[in-house]
Amino acid sequence: MWQLFRRLLSVPVALGFSVHAFVRFSWSDLAGWALYVLAGMGLWTLFEYAMHRWLYHRIVFFKRYHDAHHVTPDVYIGAPPIIGTGLIVLVTMAPLAVAAPLAASGVTVGMLGGYAAYMIIHHICHFSTPARGTYLYRARLRHAVHHYSHDEHNFGVSTAFWDRVFGTHRAGQRRFIDRHAPSGPSSQGTVSSPQP
């Protein structure tokens, strides 16, 4: 679990921006700020999908590192959290900070929160066995299809929404051994992506 927590730099940064918003903006502005946070979280899911599909699976430099993650999914191979967090701040806060500080703050906090959620969900996909039928269980199954069966499908980790929008959602089945279950025949299951 320490592997996960040391990668969540975006959480204290998001909390810092949130405290700043509560100090800087009026109470009436904070309702709008909260809407920007939600918009930022939604925007994160598109950013996550786009990065995974068009950067990690297409650009040779990034693809090489991402392929290593596909080969050894239980080893953390990725950018240091300072890069991911810094990139989010640079892409969201910097362009809007002067013209629309309320939007800049809210969207940045939402993107950072989405990034943290992605990191947690991705960690769970590889290191836990969530209860059947839960959101995390479905995310794990979807991600397993991407890793072990169809790596040109199911690019979204946090959500399947953009995979459905762009036609890359893949429901599938294959046998797998659940590394976290007790050994024996009962540890075998089916990897499938749930139907919409």
Protein Blocks (a to p, Z undefined) as FASTA:
>chain_A
ZZmmmmmmmmmmmmmmmmmmmmmpcfklmmmmmmmmmmmmmmmmmmmmmmmmmmmmmmmk
lmmmmmmmmmmmmbccdddfklmmmmmmmmmmmmmmmmmmmlmmmmmmmmmmmmmmmmmm
mmmmmmcccdehiaklmmmmmmmmmmmmmmmgokbfkbmklmmmnopaccdddddddfkb
cedjklpccdddddZZ
